[in-house]
Amino acid sequence: MNRREELALSLAEVTERIAKACAAVGRSPEEVDLLAVTKTFPAEDVAILSDLGLADFAENRDQEANRKTAEFAGLRPDAPAKWHMVGSLQRNKAKSVLRWAHRIDTVDSIRLADAIAKAATEPVEVLIQVSVDGDEARGGHPIGDLPRLADHVALSSELLLRGVMTVAPLGMSPQQAFAALYEAVTRLRDDHPDATVISAGMSGDLEDAIAHGSTCVRVGTALLGSRRLASP
Ligand SMILES: *Cc1c(COP(=O)(O)O)cnc(C)c1O
């Protein structure tokens, strides 16, 4: 099987998993976006996924993404593509990330939000990364303090608050984590009706996330295979 056939097959499998997970809880698959996490994989793979109909891609390192997004634009100049930053972001990289990222999904502090707002030359979409267990070492803003950060982000004319993102913590079941996130977001929407995105679920737990309201699953391994190399 060549790479194109391989990726077509895995995309069909992932699409089927999403459809089944939606059907199991009476949701429409159209409510769930598939974000292809292409970190460590080459721009050629992104080009194939684009040919197969995907348009949302995610990277977790600024340097790798700057290079890959430029390469992809060279390979498929007319293809629609939106790139998402899903990795932890240092404040001094905000300006650089804004060169390629359509949305920054990992805003987890007031200081980072301010740095992005300062670097932005036009309004930029963001998600707040939430830490459900409060362990900030793994990234994410403590869930109990989500309203305060959301209010702060919403006050900035340079930041467009689109929702939240989480990575299920190690010390609790994914179901528990996704349920807690869903509850917090439902409350948040009273004040921030545009915060409609819930980015939750990866290759291993996307069914649980969809059962708990995820509107965006971030899939790497199940689409592209295992990541043999660390990002450069
Ligand atoms: C790598 C990564 C993913 C994809 O993980 P898989 O288990 O390979 O699907 C999702 N979200 C974030 C934030 C990541 O860094």
The ligand as a Gaussian input file, in Angstrom:
#p B3LYP/6-31G(d) Opt

LIG

0 1
 C       -0.199000      15.017000      19.621000
 C       -1.453000      15.649000      20.115000
 C       -2.704000      15.097000      19.789000
 C       -2.884000      13.841000      18.966000
 O       -2.636000      12.727000      19.758000
 P       -2.869000      11.245000      19.181000
 O       -2.968000      10.420000      20.396000
 O       -1.674000      10.929000      18.347000
 O       -4.111000      11.262000      18.377000
 C       -3.841000      15.749000      20.251000
 N       -3.756000      16.868000      21.001000
 C       -2.580000      17.423000      21.327000
 C       -2.571000      18.646000      22.159000
 C       -1.389000      16.830000      20.905000
 O       -0.221000      17.381000      21.259000

